[in-house]
């Protein structure tokens, strides 16, 4: 079989609103194995205006929401053009920005219209990767595990620390298992903005200086989500309606102690999953990997060997894998696993716009 090669731009915007991640990758398949190389990557920080638009999108009327969906698609297309300059690419694979994620109600929506994206950058585009899985009674998430399995199979498990912590690994039957573990940056960043007017806790220094409130920690750890078996996933709605209200259940807790308690809760949930699944060699990626305090806590709470890769993989692993999901779509290969999402069957998600 002759080698197959693709040059793809992957585009990703996380729930923590850190910015728009763009990565140019070259994928190659020889015999049965896929490999990849990162050519370049960049994170485009949102303007304060765009950050506010994305943060409040769920409150818009249907009419204004459609306008924002298309305007954001055009924004992505323009940023792709700046990023590429004159470099050749086969297509763009865009995750977009998740606004709604309520799989129990068969709802998920990623902002960023693929048609407007394609029109703005004049390239073939693949987007809307989650909807088919939702239609097949799945969670529509997580989607990254197929990429973990095919591109990062040197590790027992992959954990991404973004807005939420999620994990992916092969079980004893060699089936891929994945689920969201707990919120991370979506809560930490919110607390930093609310109490310190900072966008994030650099290296976890604010959190390191507080004390754990045991009453609140117990309330966090007793949440029903942690008792559920997979497939399961989290969204902004769960944080707003289930997690955040617990802040008010404990009296006279300082902002710093609240922050520190959240750190210990998140680290415990992550470490408990690693230990209960007997994972020994775990790859960590995502923005939370730069948080020294969080990573120290996880390391102290479990016995696994924690692997932190080079910066390009830390920053762009999810964008790399969405580029790869586009490759699998074009190849007609499964890019969404029923064992992970709970859908009726494996599927090939994504909507193509040809230019």
C-alpha positions as CSV (number, residue, x, y, z in Angstrom):
1,X,0.0,0.0,0.0
2,X,1.4,3.4,-0.9
3,X,1.9,6.0,1.8
4,X,-0.9,8.5,2.4
5,X,-0.1,12.1,3.3
6,X,-2.2,15.1,4.4
7,X,-1.3,18.6,5.4
8,X,-4.0,20.0,7.6
9,X,-4.7,23.0,9.8
10,X,-6.5,22.0,13.1
11,X,-8.5,24.8,14.9
12,X,-9.6,24.6,18.5
13,X,-11.1,26.9,21.0
14,X,-11.4,25.7,24.6
15,X,-14.1,26.4,27.2
16,X,-11.5,28.4,29.3
17,X,-11.4,31.0,26.5
18,X,-7.6,31.1,26.4
19,X,-7.7,31.8,22.7
20,X,-7.9,30.2,19.3
21,X,-5.4,27.4,18.8
22,X,-4.2,26.8,15.2
23,X,-1.7,24.1,14.3
24,X,-0.4,23.0,10.9
25,X,0.3,19.3,10.8
26,X,1.5,16.7,8.4
27,X,0.0,13.3,8.7
28,X,1.4,10.1,7.1
29,X,0.1,6.6,7.0
30,X,2.4,3.7,6.1
31,X,1.1,0.1,6.3
32,X,-1.3,0.3,9.3
33,X,0.2,3.2,11.4
34,X,-0.5,6.9,11.4
35,X,2.2,9.4,12.3
36,X,2.3,13.2,12.5
37,X,4.6,16.1,12.6
38,X,3.8,19.6,13.8
39,X,5.0,22.2,11.2
40,X,3.9,25.3,13.2
41,X,1.4,26.3,15.8
42,X,0.0,29.6,17.2
43,X,-2.6,30.7,19.7
44,X,-4.5,33.8,18.8
45,X,-5.6,35.6,22.0
46,X,-9.2,36.8,21.8
47,X,-9.9,40.5,22.0
48,X,-11.9,41.6,25.1
49,X,-14.8,42.1,22.7
50,X,-14.7,38.6,21.3
51,X,-14.0,37.0,24.7
52,X,-17.2,38.7,26.0
53,X,-19.2,37.6,22.9
54,X,-18.2,33.9,23.4
55,X,-18.7,34.0,27.1
56,X,-22.2,35.3,26.8
57,X,-23.3,33.6,23.6
58,X,-25.8,31.3,25.4
59,X,-27.8,34.3,26.4
60,X,-28.4,35.6,22.8
61,X,-31.7,35.5,20.9
62,X,-31.9,32.8,18.1
63,X,-31.4,35.5,15.5
64,X,-28.3,37.1,17.1
65,X,-26.9,33.6,17.9
66,X,-27.0,32.7,14.2
67,X,-25.3,36.0,13.3
68,X,-22.5,35.3,15.9
69,X,-22.1,31.7,14.6
70,X,-21.4,33.0,11.1
71,X,-19.3,36.0,12.2
72,X,-17.1,33.7,14.3
73,X,-16.7,31.3,11.4
74,X,-15.5,34.2,9.3
75,X,-13.1,35.2,12.1
76,X,-11.6,31.7,12.2
77,X,-11.2,31.8,8.4
78,X,-9.4,35.1,8.5
79,X,-7.1,33.9,11.3
80,X,-6.3,30.7,9.3
81,X,-5.3,32.8,6.3
82,X,-2.9,34.9,8.5
83,X,-1.5,31.8,10.0
84,X,-0.9,30.0,6.7
85,X,0.4,32.9,4.7
86,X,1.4,31.1,1.5
87,X,1.7,27.6,2.9
88,X,-0.1,24.8,1.1
89,X,-2.8,22.9,3.0
90,X,-5.2,20.1,2.0
91,X,-8.1,21.3,4.3
92,X,-9.0,22.9,7.6
93,X,-10.5,20.9,10.4
94,X,-12.2,23.1,13.0
95,X,-13.7,22.2,16.3
96,X,-15.2,25.7,16.9
97,X,-16.2,26.9,20.3
98,X,-18.6,25.0,22.5
99,X,-21.5,27.1,23.7
100,X,-24.1,24.4,24.7
101,X,-23.3,20.9,25.8
102,X,-26.3,19.0,27.3
103,X,-26.0,15.5,25.9
104,X,-28.8,14.2,28.2
105,X,-31.1,16.6,26.2
106,X,-29.5,15.7,22.9
107,X,-28.0,19.1,22.6
108,X,-24.4,20.2,21.8
109,X,-23.4,23.2,19.7
110,X,-20.0,24.4,18.5
111,X,-20.0,28.0,17.3
112,X,-18.1,28.8,14.1
113,X,-20.0,28.2,10.8
114,X,-18.0,25.9,8.5
115,X,-19.4,27.5,5.4
116,X,-18.4,31.0,6.5
117,X,-15.0,29.7,7.6
118,X,-14.4,28.1,4.2
119,X,-15.6,31.3,2.4
120,X,-13.2,33.4,4.4
121,X,-10.1,31.3,3.9
122,X,-10.9,29.7,0.5
123,X,-10.1,26.2,1.7
124,X,-12.0,23.0,2.0
125,X,-13.3,22.8,5.6
126,X,-14.5,20.1,8.0
127,X,-16.4,21.2,11.1
128,X,-19.4,20.1,13.3
129,X,-17.7,16.9,14.5
130,X,-20.1,16.2,17.4
131,X,-23.6,16.3,16.0
132,X,-23.8,12.9,14.4
133,X,-22.7,11.2,17.6
134,X,-25.5,13.1,19.5
135,X,-28.0,11.9,16.8
136,X,-26.8,8.4,17.5
137,X,-27.7,8.8,21.2
138,X,-24.1,9.5,22.2
139,X,-22.6,12.1,24.4
140,X,-20.9,13.8,21.4
141,X,-17.8,13.8,23.6
142,X,-15.0,13.2,24.2
143,X,-13.8,13.0,20.6
144,X,-10.0,13.1,21.2
145,X,-9.6,9.4,22.3
146,X,-9.4,8.0,18.8
147,X,-6.4,10.3,18.2
148,X,-4.9,9.3,21.6
149,X,-5.2,5.7,20.5
150,X,-3.7,6.0,17.1
151,X,-1.2,8.8,17.6
152,X,-0.2,8.7,21.3
153,X,-0.2,4.9,22.0
154,X,3.1,4.9,23.9
155,X,1.3,5.9,27.1
156,X,-1.1,4.0,29.4
157,X,-3.4,7.0,29.3
158,X,-3.7,10.6,28.1
159,X,-5.1,13.3,30.3
160,X,-5.8,16.8,29.1
161,X,-6.1,19.7,31.5
162,X,-8.2,22.4,29.9
163,X,-11.5,23.9,30.9
164,X,-12.2,20.3,32.1
165,X,-9.9,17.4,32.8
166,X,-10.5,14.4,30.6
167,X,-8.8,11.0,30.3
168,X,-8.5,8.4,27.6
169,X,-7.0,4.9,27.9
170,X,-7.5,1.3,26.8
171,X,-9.3,-1.0,29.2
172,X,-8.5,-4.6,29.9
173,X,-10.4,-5.7,26.8
174,X,-8.3,-3.3,24.7
175,X,-11.3,-1.1,24.1
176,X,-10.8,2.7,24.3
177,X,-12.4,4.3,27.3
178,X,-12.7,8.0,27.9
179,X,-14.6,10.5,30.0
180,X,-14.4,13.9,31.7
181,X,-13.0,13.7,35.2
182,X,-13.8,17.1,36.7
183,X,-13.7,20.8,35.9
184,X,-10.3,22.6,36.0
185,X,-9.5,25.9,34.3
186,X,-13.1,26.8,33.7
187,X,-13.4,27.2,37.5
188,X,-9.9,28.3,38.4
189,X,-9.9,31.1,35.8
190,X,-13.4,32.2,36.9
191,X,-12.3,32.5,40.5
192,X,-9.2,34.4,39.5
193,X,-11.2,36.9,37.4
194,X,-13.9,37.3,40.0
195,X,-11.6,37.8,43.0
196,X,-8.2,39.0,41.7
197,X,-9.0,40.6,38.3
198,X,-6.5,38.2,36.7
199,X,-7.3,35.8,33.8
200,X,-5.5,32.8,35.4
201,X,-3.4,31.7,38.4
202,X,0.1,31.7,37.1
203,X,1.9,28.5,38.2
204,X,-0.8,28.1,40.9
205,X,0.8,30.6,43.2
206,X,-2.5,32.1,44.6
207,X,-3.8,28.6,45.2
208,X,-0.6,27.5,46.8
209,X,-1.0,30.2,49.5
210,X,-4.4,29.3,50.8
211,X,-5.8,26.6,53.2
212,X,-8.1,23.7,52.4
213,X,-11.7,24.1,53.7
214,X,-12.5,20.5,54.6
215,X,-16.3,21.1,54.7
216,X,-16.3,22.4,51.2
217,X,-13.9,19.8,50.0
218,X,-16.3,17.1,51.2
219,X,-19.2,18.7,49.4
220,X,-17.2,18.8,46.2
221,X,-16.1,15.2,46.4
222,X,-19.6,13.9,47.1
223,X,-21.0,15.2,43.8
224,X,-23.0,12.6,42.0
225,X,-21.1,13.0,38.7
226,X,-18.0,11.4,40.3
227,X,-20.0,8.2,41.2
228,X,-21.3,7.7,37.6
229,X,-19.6,5.3,35.3
230,X,-18.7,6.4,31.7
231,X,-19.6,7.4,29.1
232,X,-20.0,10.8,30.8
233,X,-19.0,14.4,30.0
234,X,-19.2,17.8,31.5
235,X,-20.1,21.3,30.2
236,X,-20.4,24.9,31.3
237,X,-24.0,24.2,32.4
238,X,-23.0,21.6,35.0
239,X,-20.4,24.0,36.4
240,X,-23.0,26.9,36.7
241,X,-25.9,24.8,38.1
242,X,-24.2,22.1,40.1
243,X,-20.6,23.0,41.1
244,X,-20.6,26.8,41.6
245,X,-23.7,26.8,44.0
246,X,-21.6,24.8,46.5
247,X,-19.5,27.9,47.0
248,X,-22.4,29.4,49.0
249,X,-22.9,26.4,51.2
250,X,-19.9,27.2,53.4
251,X,-19.8,30.4,55.5
252,X,-16.8,32.7,55.9
253,X,-14.4,31.2,53.5
254,X,-11.9,33.5,52.0
255,X,-11.4,33.7,48.2
256,X,-7.9,32.2,48.5
257,X,-9.1,29.3,50.6
258,X,-11.9,28.7,48.1
259,X,-9.3,28.6,45.3
260,X,-7.0,26.3,47.3
261,X,-9.9,23.9,48.1
262,X,-10.8,23.7,44.4
263,X,-7.2,22.8,43.6
264,X,-7.2,19.9,46.1
265,X,-10.5,18.7,44.9
266,X,-9.5,18.6,41.2
267,X,-6.2,17.0,42.0
268,X,-7.9,14.3,44.1
269,X,-10.4,13.5,41.4
270,X,-7.6,13.2,38.8
271,X,-5.4,11.1,41.0
272,X,-8.2,8.8,42.1
273,X,-9.0,7.9,38.5
274,X,-5.4,7.2,37.7
275,X,-5.0,5.0,40.8
276,X,-8.3,3.2,40.4
277,X,-7.5,2.3,36.8
278,X,-4.0,1.2,37.7
279,X,-2.4,3.5,35.2
280,X,1.4,3.8,35.4
281,X,2.6,6.0,32.5
282,X,0.3,9.0,31.9
283,X,0.8,11.8,29.4
284,X,-0.5,15.2,30.5
285,X,-1.3,18.0,28.1
286,X,-3.3,21.2,28.0
287,X,-2.9,24.6,29.7
288,X,-3.3,23.2,33.2
289,X,0.0,21.3,32.7
290,X,1.8,24.7,33.2
291,X,0.2,25.0,36.7
292,X,3.0,23.8,38.9
293,X,0.8,23.7,42.1
294,X,-1.9,21.5,40.4
295,X,0.7,19.1,38.9
296,X,2.5,18.8,42.3
297,X,-0.7,17.9,44.0
298,X,-1.6,15.3,41.4
299,X,1.9,13.8,41.7
300,X,1.7,13.6,45.4
301,X,-1.7,11.9,45.3
302,X,-0.9,9.1,42.9
303,X,2.0,6.8,42.1
304,X,1.9,7.0,38.3
305,X,4.8,8.3,36.2
306,X,3.6,11.7,35.0
307,X,4.9,12.6,31.5
308,X,4.9,16.2,30.4
309,X,5.8,16.5,26.7
310,X,7.3,19.3,24.7
311,X,5.5,22.6,24.6
312,X,4.1,22.1,21.1
313,X,2.2,19.0,22.3
314,X,1.1,20.5,25.5
315,X,-0.4,23.5,23.8
316,X,-1.8,22.0,20.6
317,X,-2.6,18.4,21.2
318,X,-6.3,18.8,21.0
319,X,-6.0,20.9,17.8
320,X,-3.6,18.3,16.4
321,X,-6.2,15.6,17.0
322,X,-9.1,17.6,15.5
323,X,-6.9,18.0,12.4
324,X,-6.5,14.2,12.5
325,X,-10.2,13.6,12.9
326,X,-10.6,15.5,9.7
327,X,-8.1,13.2,8.0
328,X,-10.0,10.1,9.2
329,X,-13.2,11.7,7.9
330,X,-11.7,12.2,4.5
331,X,-10.3,8.6,4.6
332,X,-13.8,7.3,5.5
333,X,-12.4,5.8,8.7
334,X,-14.1,5.9,12.1
335,X,-13.3,9.1,14.0
336,X,-15.7,8.7,16.9
337,X,-15.8,5.7,19.2
338,X,-19.1,4.3,20.6
339,X,-17.2,2.8,23.6
340,X,-16.3,6.4,24.5
341,X,-19.4,8.4,23.8
342,X,-22.1,5.7,24.4
343,X,-23.5,6.1,20.9
344,X,-25.3,3.2,19.2
345,X,-22.4,2.7,16.9
346,X,-19.0,4.0,15.9
347,X,-19.3,6.9,13.4
348,X,-17.6,9.2,11.1
349,X,-18.5,12.7,12.2
350,X,-17.9,16.1,10.5
351,X,-19.5,18.2,7.9
352,X,-17.5,19.1,4.8
353,X,-17.6,22.3,2.8
354,X,-15.8,22.1,-0.5
355,X,-14.1,25.1,-2.1
